[in-house]
Amino acid sequence: MPSGKMLLLKDIYSYLPLKSQWIKKEIGSVIGVLVLLFLVDSWKDIYDIGVVIYFKELSSFLLVALLFIILALGLIHHTNKTNAAG
């Protein structure tokens, strides 16, 4: 498993190029699937474990989602900057 330090030292942009056109093309279907999965899982969690524990899990999920969005935007920005320079 890669360490966080190794990931910070490596140039991950060469391994994960991400273009904004790719996201714009598929954003509707991706959001639809994610919302549907989120609703089904939320209903099951609330039924199984209760509302209080569900909201604790929800806060963890939102943090991970925010970190993913930040990474994706950073990759898009770097890819666009690299393409404009080269």
ZILINNOR-V529758 format. One record per backbone hydrogen bond with DSSP energy under -1.0 kcal/mol. CO is the residue of the C=O (numbers start at 0). NH is the residue of the N-H. E is the energy in kcal/mol with one decimal. If there is no record, write none. Layout:
{{CO | NH | E} {CO | NH | E}}
This chain:
{{2 | 6 | -1.9} {3 | 7 | -1.9} {4 | 8 | -1.7} {5 | 9 | -2.0} {9 | 11 | -1.2} {11 | 15 | -2.2} {18 | 22 | -1.2} {19 | 23 | -2.6} {20 | 24 | -1.8} {21 | 25 | -1.3} {22 | 26 | -1.3} {25 | 29 | -2.3} {26 | 30 | -2.5} {27 | 31 | -2.2} {28 | 32 | -2.3} {29 | 33 | -2.4} {30 | 34 | -2.6} {31 | 35 | -2.2} {32 | 36 | -2.6} {33 | 37 | -2.5} {34 | 38 | -2.6} {35 | 39 | -2.3} {36 | 40 | -2.6} {37 | 41 | -2.5} {38 | 42 | -2.3} {39 | 43 | -2.0} {40 | 44 | -2.7} {41 | 45 | -2.7} {42 | 46 | -2.1} {43 | 47 | -2.5} {44 | 48 | -3.2} {49 | 53 | -1.4} {50 | 54 | -2.2} {51 | 55 | -1.4} {52 | 56 | -2.2} {53 | 57 | -2.5} {54 | 58 | -1.8} {55 | 59 | -1.5} {56 | 60 | -2.5} {57 | 61 | -2.6} {58 | 62 | -1.7} {59 | 63 | -2.1} {60 | 64 | -2.7} {61 | 65 | -2.3} {62 | 66 | -2.2} {63 | 67 | -2.3} {64 | 68 | -2.3} {65 | 69 | -2.3} {66 | 70 | -2.3} {67 | 71 | -2.7} {68 | 72 | -2.6} {69 | 73 | -2.2} {70 | 74 | -2.5} {71 | 75 | -2.4} {72 | 76 | -2.5} {73 | 77 | -2.5} {74 | 78 | -2.6} {75 | 79 | -2.6} {76 | 80 | -2.2} {77 | 81 | -2.5} {78 | 82 | -2.4} {79 | 83 | -1.9} {80 | 84 | -1.7} {81 | 85 | -1.8}}
